[in-house]
Amino acid sequence: MLEYFALVPVLFPLLGAVIVYLLLRFSEPIQKVFILSCMVALFIVDLGYLLALLNGMIDEISLGPLVLDAAGMFISTLVTFLGTLVLCYSFIYRKKTEFDATFFIIYFLLAGMMCGMACTYNVLVMLVFLEAATVTSAFLILYGRTKRAIKATYIYLGISIVEVILVVYGAFILFSSTGTLDLRQMDISTIAPPDIFLLGVLFLFGFGTKAGLFPLSAIWLPPAHADAPAPVSATMSGILIKAGLIGMVKVMYPFYILSGIDTLILIVLFVGTLNMVIGGIMAFFAENIKRLLAWSSISQMGYIVIGFGLATPVAIYGSLFHILNHMLFKGSLFLIAGVLLFQVKTLRIHRMGGLAKVMPLTGLCFLIASLAMSGVPFLNGFISKEIIYEGSVEAGFPVLLSVFGLDLTIFGIFGWITSIIIFICLMRAFYLIFMGEPQDAFRNLRDPPLCTMLPILILVALCVLIGLFPDLVSGSLEQIAETIYQMRG
């Protein structure tokens, strides 16, 4: 009977969506209580199972193609944690837009699809969950209710066709060579060496496109994240692209080392570096605050991809740490962008100014989250970036120079340069939005109510707490990193 627990991360959000639909005839307070209670319960269950799994109290559970392993449950836990905060925020957001209860139904469906994508090793099943998540998130983008949101949705769905073609082509090769689409059951020795490399590339870009990998991410990610409502942007940037990334790692790693050190590994590292640098540069020139944050998501995904590309225990640990950290500071920044839109009625950076005097708490949260993403010491982003740099040294790449007693490889150098770019970019945005004297039209503004700020405050507080006390999560992340390291072929 215990094996049926494998259905929980996927089935319970789907049941939640059905029950929300059935509650449409009841009062809004009843709907709110159920929506939050359901997501909180899912978070507690996922977190409890993950901790029990890491402590050896329970073994992995599988049922058909679903496998509740450490990596998948890590993502499922983040999905439900961020989902709880985003849904709480959305209750207020709903009052100021044309949201209806359908939004929450679709959100539960998206949560289930993201969890399913992370909790399987079957290539075809993972693709089905990936595209289901794409379609449901596309409906949520449309809640932006603008022509740009509609255009962004078309682009988003159009790019998904490329994903399907690449993955289906790889699935055909995999099944023809091994007779299975389950990566845990295949005999990789039956695959011809050239096909091992080809499969790695197909799965890298097939699943990696949804994870924000360059170059296709530059086409769909900025408009999708910028033109979606703030809760949707926070979800897509905070966790959806990470679920896609974990899926990519699961299907790519079995072919990774066997493809040769001079091929697939270098491609992954090159793409990660492009993500990191180009995303940072494009963020610098963005005038719309949400587009700035979208480009910075591409940049931050570069750090994570490099860590997984280096494929050492330390580098993988750093990538997992940065997945957690990025969810915290980027989720809070997108929610703050939603606050700015409703208070100031614009997302254009140069049309704001002086908001710190009328919205001091919002300004402080923006500053802390921005410094965390920039990798400033004593905040969480600094910890994970330094671990990834250490992982590049552990991987044996040439050390180019030593700074402050730290050995840095080429990836560490690009990482530091990108962090400086992001720091300048975000501090410029903070200065233009919050510093100076407020315009006359802004003098009567105030920080939003506590119920709106609470999700933001929780995310920002965790940025500080984890930065000061990384041991709170480091042990669990190291264990998860070890399980992912064992996936390498």
C-alpha positions in Angstrom: 0.0 0.0 0.0 2.9 2.4 0.7 3.7 2.6 -3.0 0.5 4.5 -3.6 2.0 7.4 -1.7 4.0 8.1 -4.9 0.8 9.6 -6.3 0.6 12.3 -3.6 2.7 15.0 -5.2 0.8 14.8 -8.5 -2.7 13.6 -7.5 -3.3 15.8 -4.5 -2.9 19.1 -6.3 -5.2 17.8 -9.1 -7.8 16.8 -6.4 -7.3 20.3 -4.9 -8.2 21.8 -8.3 -11.3 19.7 -8.5 -12.4 20.7 -5.0 -11.8 24.4 -5.7 -14.1 24.0 -8.7 -16.8 22.4 -6.5 -16.4 25.2 -4.0 -17.2 28.0 -6.6 -20.8 28.2 -5.4 -19.7 28.8 -1.8 -18.4 32.0 -0.2 -15.0 33.4 -1.0 -13.7 33.0 2.6 -14.4 29.2 2.4 -12.5 29.0 -0.9 -9.6 30.8 0.6 -9.4 28.6 3.7 -9.4 25.5 1.6 -6.9 26.7 -1.0 -4.4 27.7 1.6 -5.0 24.7 3.8 -4.6 22.3 0.9 -1.3 23.8 -0.3 0.1 24.0 3.3 -0.9 20.4 3.9 0.9 19.4 0.7 4.0 21.3 1.8 4.1 19.6 5.2 3.6 16.1 3.6 6.3 16.7 1.0 8.8 18.2 3.5 8.1 15.4 5.9 8.7 12.7 3.3 11.9 14.4 2.1 13.4 14.7 5.6 12.4 11.1 6.4 14.0 10.0 3.1 17.2 11.9 3.8 17.4 10.5 7.4 17.0 6.9 6.2 13.7 6.5 7.9 12.0 5.5 4.7 13.1 4.2 1.3 12.3 5.7 -2.1 8.8 4.9 -3.2 7.8 4.2 -6.8 4.6 3.4 -8.6 4.8 2.9 -12.3 6.8 5.8 -13.8 6.6 8.0 -10.6 9.6 7.8 -8.3 9.7 9.8 -5.1 13.5 10.3 -4.8 15.4 13.0 -3.0 15.8 15.3 -6.1 12.2 15.1 -7.1 10.9 15.6 -3.6 13.2 18.6 -3.2 11.5 20.3 -6.1 8.0 19.2 -4.9 8.7 20.7 -1.5 9.8 24.0 -3.1 6.7 24.0 -5.4 4.3 23.7 -2.5 6.3 26.2 -0.3 6.4 28.9 -2.9 2.9 28.0 -4.0 1.6 28.6 -0.5 3.1 32.1 -0.4 2.1 33.0 -4.0 -1.5 31.9 -3.4 -1.7 34.0 -0.2 -0.4 37.0 -2.2 -2.8 36.2 -5.0 -5.9 36.7 -2.8 -5.0 40.4 -2.5 -3.8 40.6 -6.1 -7.2 39.1 -7.2 -9.1 42.1 -5.7 -7.2 44.5 -7.9 -7.4 42.6 -11.2 -10.0 40.6 -13.0 -9.0 37.3 -11.5 -11.6 34.7 -10.8 -11.5 31.3 -9.0 -10.4 29.7 -12.2 -6.9 31.1 -11.6 -6.5 29.0 -8.4 -7.8 25.9 -10.2 -5.2 26.3 -12.9 -2.5 27.0 -10.3 -3.2 23.7 -8.5 -3.0 21.9 -11.9 0.4 23.6 -12.6 1.7 22.6 -9.2 0.8 19.0 -9.9 2.5 19.0 -13.3 5.7 20.6 -11.9 5.9 17.9 -9.2 5.2 15.1 -11.7 8.0 16.5 -14.0 10.5 16.2 -11.2 9.4 12.8 -9.9 9.9 10.5 -12.9 12.7 9.0 -14.9 10.5 8.0 -17.9 11.4 10.3 -20.8 7.9 10.3 -22.3 6.1 10.7 -19.0 8.4 13.6 -18.2 7.6 15.2 -21.5 3.9 14.9 -20.9 4.2 16.6 -17.5 6.5 19.3 -19.1 4.0 20.2 -21.8 1.1 20.0 -19.4 2.9 22.5 -17.2 3.6 24.6 -20.3 -0.1 24.7 -21.3 -1.4 25.5 -17.7 1.2 28.2 -17.2 0.3 29.7 -20.6 -3.3 30.1 -19.4 -1.9 31.9 -16.3 0.2 34.2 -18.4 -3.1 35.2 -20.2 -4.3 36.6 -16.9 -2.1 39.6 -17.7 -5.0 40.6 -20.0 -2.9 42.7 -22.4 -1.9 42.3 -26.0 1.7 41.8 -24.9 0.6 38.9 -22.6 -1.2 37.3 -25.5 1.8 37.6 -27.8 4.1 36.3 -25.0 1.8 33.3 -24.7 2.0 32.6 -28.4 5.8 32.7 -28.3 5.9 30.5 -25.2 3.7 27.8 -26.7 5.5 28.1 -30.1 8.9 27.4 -28.5 7.4 24.3 -26.7 7.0 22.7 -30.1 10.8 22.7 -30.4 11.0 21.0 -27.1 8.6 18.3 -28.1 10.5 17.6 -31.4 13.9 17.3 -29.7 12.6 15.1 -26.8 10.5 12.8 -29.1 13.4 12.4 -31.4 15.6 11.4 -28.5 12.9 9.1 -27.1 12.7 7.3 -30.4 16.5 6.7 -30.4 16.4 5.6 -26.8 13.6 3.1 -27.2 15.1 1.7 -30.5 18.4 1.1 -28.7 17.2 -0.1 -25.3 13.6 -1.1 -25.6 12.5 1.2 -22.8 12.0 4.9 -22.0 12.7 4.5 -18.3 16.3 5.7 -17.7 16.6 3.5 -14.6 15.8 0.3 -16.5 17.7 0.8 -19.7 21.0 -0.9 -20.5 23.2 1.9 -21.8 25.7 -0.6 -23.2 23.2 -1.3 -26.0 23.4 2.3 -27.2 26.0 3.1 -29.9 28.6 5.7 -28.7 27.6 8.4 -31.2 24.0 8.0 -30.1 25.0 8.5 -26.5 26.3 11.9 -27.3 23.3 12.7 -29.5 20.9 11.7 -26.8 22.7 13.9 -24.3 22.4 16.9 -26.7 18.8 16.3 -27.5 17.7 15.9 -23.9 19.9 18.9 -22.9 18.2 21.3 -25.2 14.8 19.6 -25.2 14.2 19.8 -21.5 16.7 22.6 -21.0 14.7 25.1 -23.1 12.0 25.2 -20.4 14.8 25.5 -17.8 15.9 28.8 -19.4 18.9 27.6 -21.4 20.3 29.9 -24.0 19.6 30.6 -26.9 15.8 29.8 -27.0 15.3 31.2 -23.5 16.1 34.6 -24.8 13.1 34.3 -27.1 10.4 33.1 -24.7 11.5 33.8 -21.1 11.7 37.7 -21.0 8.2 38.3 -22.5 6.5 35.4 -20.6 7.9 36.4 -17.2 7.5 40.2 -17.8 3.9 40.2 -19.1 2.4 37.6 -16.8 0.8 38.7 -13.5 3.3 39.0 -10.6 2.2 35.7 -8.9 2.7 33.8 -12.1 6.0 35.5 -12.8 7.2 34.6 -9.3 6.1 30.9 -9.9 7.6 30.6 -13.3 10.9 32.1 -12.4 11.0 30.8 -8.8 10.3 27.1 -9.5 8.9 26.2 -12.9 12.2 26.6 -14.7 14.0 24.7 -11.8 11.6 21.8 -12.2 12.5 21.7 -15.9 16.2 21.8 -15.0 16.0 18.9 -12.6 14.1 17.0 -15.3 16.9 17.9 -17.7 19.6 16.7 -15.3 17.8 13.4 -14.7 17.5 12.5 -18.4 20.9 13.9 -19.4 23.2 12.6 -16.6 23.1 8.9 -17.6 24.8 9.8 -20.9 26.9 12.6 -19.5 30.4 11.2 -18.7 30.1 8.4 -21.3 29.7 11.1 -24.1 33.3 12.3 -23.5 34.9 15.1 -21.5 35.6 17.1 -24.7 32.0 17.1 -26.0 28.8 17.3 -24.0 30.4 18.6 -20.8 32.0 21.5 -22.5 28.8 22.3 -24.4 26.9 22.5 -21.1 29.6 24.7 -19.5 29.7 26.9 -22.6 25.9 27.3 -22.6 25.8 28.0 -18.9 28.5 30.7 -19.3 26.5 32.3 -22.1 23.4 32.3 -19.9 25.3 33.9 -17.0 27.0 36.7 -19.0 24.4 37.6 -21.7 21.5 37.5 -19.2 23.4 39.9 -16.9 24.2 42.3 -19.8 20.6 42.3 -21.1 19.3 42.9 -17.6 21.5 46.0 -17.4 19.8 47.6 -20.4 16.2 46.7 -19.4 13.9 49.6 -18.6 10.9 47.5 -17.4 11.6 46.1 -13.9 10.0 42.8 -14.6 11.9 42.4 -17.9 15.1 43.2 -15.9 14.2 40.4 -13.4 13.4 38.0 -16.3 16.8 38.5 -17.9 18.5 38.1 -14.5 16.7 34.8 -14.2 18.5 33.7 -17.4 21.7 34.9 -15.8 21.2 33.1 -12.5 20.2 29.9 -14.3 23.7 30.1 -15.8 25.3 29.6 -12.4 23.1 26.6 -11.8 23.7 25.0 -15.2 27.5 25.4 -14.7 27.3 23.7 -11.3 25.5 20.7 -12.8 27.8 20.8 -15.8 30.9 20.5 -13.7 29.2 17.4 -12.3 31.2 17.1 -9.0 29.6 16.6 -5.6 30.5 20.1 -4.5 29.4 21.8 -7.7 26.0 19.9 -7.7 25.5 20.9 -4.1 26.2 24.5 -5.0 23.6 24.3 -7.8 20.9 22.9 -5.5 21.7 25.6 -3.0 21.3 28.2 -5.7 18.0 26.7 -6.8 16.7 27.2 -3.3 18.2 30.7 -3.0 17.0 31.9 -6.4 13.5 30.8 -5.5 13.7 33.0 -2.4 15.1 36.2 -3.8 13.6 36.1 -7.3 10.2 35.1 -5.9 10.2 38.1 -3.6 11.4 40.5 -6.3 8.6 39.6 -8.7 6.1 39.9 -5.9 7.5 43.4 -5.1 7.2 44.2 -8.8 3.5 43.4 -8.5 3.2 45.8 -5.5 4.9 48.5 -7.5 2.5 48.0 -10.5 -0.6 48.5 -8.3 0.8 51.3 -6.3 2.6 53.3 -9.0 0.7 52.0 -12.0 3.8 51.5 -14.0 6.8 49.1 -14.3 9.0 51.6 -16.1 12.0 52.3 -13.9 12.5 55.9 -14.9 8.9 56.8 -14.3 9.2 56.0 -10.6 11.4 57.6 -7.9 11.4 58.5 -4.2 9.3 55.6 -3.2 11.5 54.7 -0.2 10.0 57.7 1.7 6.4 56.6 1.2 7.0 52.8 1.0 10.0 52.1 3.2 9.3 48.4 3.9 8.9 47.7 0.2 12.1 49.5 -0.5 14.0 47.6 2.2 12.8 44.2 0.9 13.8 45.1 -2.6 17.2 46.1 -1.4 17.9 43.0 0.6 16.6 40.6 -2.2 18.7 42.5 -4.8 21.8 42.3 -2.7 21.2 38.5 -2.1 20.9 38.0 -5.9 24.1 40.0 -6.4 26.0 37.6 -4.2 26.8 40.1 -1.4 28.3 38.4 1.7 26.1 37.4 4.6 23.2 36.8 2.3 22.2 33.5 0.8 23.2 34.1 -2.8 26.8 34.6 -1.8 26.9 31.1 -0.2 25.7 29.2 -3.2 27.8 31.1 -5.7 31.0 30.5 -3.7 30.2 26.8 -3.5 29.8 26.6 -7.3 33.2 28.4 -7.7 34.7 25.8 -5.3 33.2 23.1 -7.4 34.9 24.4 -10.5 38.2 24.1 -8.7 37.3 20.6 -7.5 36.5 19.6 -11.1 40.2 20.1 -12.1 39.8 23.0 -14.5 42.9 25.3 -14.8 43.2 27.8 -12.0 43.9 31.2 -13.5 44.5 33.4 -10.5 44.1 33.7 -6.8 42.0 36.5 -5.2 41.8 37.1 -1.5 43.3 33.6 -1.0 40.6 32.0 -3.2 41.5 29.9 -6.3 39.4 30.9 -9.2 38.8 29.1 -12.5 37.5 30.7 -15.7 33.9 30.0 -14.5 34.6 31.7 -11.2 35.9 34.8 -13.0 32.9 35.0 -15.3 30.7 34.5 -12.2 32.3 37.3 -10.3 32.0 39.6 -13.3 28.4 38.7 -13.8 27.7 39.3 -10.1 29.2 42.8 -10.4 27.0 43.5 -13.5 23.9 42.3 -11.6 24.9 44.3 -8.6 25.2 47.5 -10.6 22.0 46.8 -12.5 19.9 46.2 -9.4 21.4 49.1 -7.4 20.7 51.4 -10.3 17.1 50.2 -10.3 16.9 50.6 -6.6 18.2 54.2 -6.8 15.9 55.2 -9.6 12.8 53.6 -8.0 13.2 54.3 -4.4 15.7 57.1 -3.8 15.2 60.8 -4.1 12.1 62.9 -3.5 8.8 61.2 -4.4 6.8 62.7 -7.2 3.6 64.6 -6.3 1.5 61.7 -7.6 3.3 59.3 -5.2 3.2 61.3 -2.0 0.1 59.7 -0.7 1.2 56.1 -1.3 1.9 53.7 1.5 3.3 50.2 1.9 0.6 47.7 1.1 -1.2 45.9 4.0 0.7 43.3 6.0 -1.3 40.4 4.4 0.2 41.5 1.1 3.7 42.0 2.4 3.8 38.8 4.5 4.8 36.5 1.7 7.5 38.9 0.6 8.8 39.4 4.2 9.0 35.6 4.6 11.0 35.1 1.4 13.4 38.1 2.3 13.8 36.9 5.9 14.9 33.5 4.6 17.5 35.2 2.3 19.0 36.7 5.4 18.6 33.7 7.7 20.1 31.2 5.3 22.9 33.7 4.5 23.8 33.9 8.2 23.1 30.2 9.1 23.7 28.1 5.9 23.9 24.9 8.0 20.1 25.0 8.4 19.9 23.6 4.9 23.4 22.6 3.9 23.3 19.0 5.3 20.1 18.1 3.4 21.3 19.7 0.2 24.6 17.8 0.4 22.7 14.5 0.7 20.5 15.4 -2.3 23.6 16.4 -4.3 25.2 13.0 -3.6 22.1 11.2 -5.0 22.2 13.3 -8.1 25.9 12.7 -8.5 25.2 8.9 -8.6 23.1 9.4 -11.7 26.0 10.1 -13.9 26.7 7.5 -16.6 
